[in-house]
Amino acid sequence: MDPAQYQKFRELLDESYQWPDYYEFKFIVKIDDKSLVLDKLVGYSILETPSKKGNYIAVSARKLMKSTQEVLDVYEAMSTIKGIISL
C-alpha cells in the first residue's frame, strides 16, 4: 500500500471506530498457504470458507483491537504472504 492509501485507510479507521472495538479481517489465500495466515491469527475468532474447487480459502478473523495501529500491524504482517488478498 502506498503512503497516501495507508494514510487514507488510517483516517477511515479512526473515523469509523472507537477503540477498543471489535474488528473483522477478511483474507483470501491459496489453500496451501492457509497455515501461514492462521499462524498469524492466534487468539482470533476464525471462520474458514473454502472455494468451490477447493483451491482457495477465505478466512474471516474477528478480535477486540486496541487501536488503529494494531489493525494496521495485522495487515502489514499479512502482506508478507505471497498472493494473499485482503478485503
C-alpha positions in Angstrom: 0.0 0.0 0.0 1.4 3.4 -0.9 1.8 6.1 1.7 -1.3 8.0 0.5 -3.5 4.9 0.6 -2.1 4.0 4.0 -2.9 7.4 5.5 -6.4 7.4 4.0 -7.1 4.0 5.4 -5.8 5.1 8.8 -8.1 8.1 8.8 -11.0 5.9 7.8 -10.4 3.6 10.7 -10.0 6.5 13.1 -13.3 7.9 11.9 -15.2 4.6 11.9 -14.1 3.0 15.2 -13.9 4.0 18.9 -11.1 1.9 20.2 -11.1 -0.6 21.8 -13.6 -2.3 19.4 -14.1 -5.5 17.5 -12.6 -5.6 14.0 -13.1 -8.2 11.4 -10.4 -9.0 8.9 -11.0 -10.9 5.7 -8.4 -12.6 3.7 -8.3 -14.9 0.7 -5.3 -17.2 0.2 -4.4 -20.4 -1.7 -5.3 -23.4 0.4 -1.7 -24.4 0.7 -0.9 -21.1 2.4 -3.8 -21.3 4.9 -1.5 -22.2 7.8 0.6 -19.1 7.2 -2.5 -17.0 7.7 -3.8 -18.9 10.7 -0.4 -18.8 12.4 -0.6 -15.0 12.5 -4.2 -15.0 13.9 -3.8 -16.9 17.1 -6.4 -15.8 19.6 -8.9 -14.6 16.9 -12.4 -15.9 16.3 -11.9 -17.6 12.9 -14.3 -18.6 10.2 -13.0 -20.5 7.1 -14.8 -20.8 3.8 -13.2 -22.9 1.1 -13.8 -22.0 -2.6 -16.0 -24.2 -4.7 -13.0 -26.0 -6.3 -11.1 -26.1 -3.0 -8.1 -24.2 -4.4 -8.6 -21.1 -2.2 -9.9 -20.4 1.3 -11.5 -17.2 2.7 -10.5 -16.6 6.3 -12.6 -14.2 8.4 -10.9 -13.3 11.7 -12.5 -11.2 14.5 -10.8 -9.8 17.6 -11.1 -6.9 20.0 -8.5 -4.4 18.8 -7.0 -1.7 21.0 -6.1 0.9 18.3 -5.9 1.8 14.6 -2.2 0.9 14.7 -2.9 -2.6 15.9 -5.3 -3.1 12.9 -2.7 -1.8 10.5 0.0 -4.0 12.0 -2.1 -7.1 11.2 -2.5 -6.0 7.6 1.3 -5.4 7.4 2.1 -8.8 8.8 -0.3 -10.4 6.3 1.3 -8.6 3.4 4.3 -10.8 3.7 2.3 -13.8 2.5 2.6 -14.1 -1.3 -0.6 -13.9 -3.2 -2.9 -13.0 -0.2 -5.9 -10.9 -0.9 -7.0 -8.6 1.9 -10.6 -7.5 1.8 
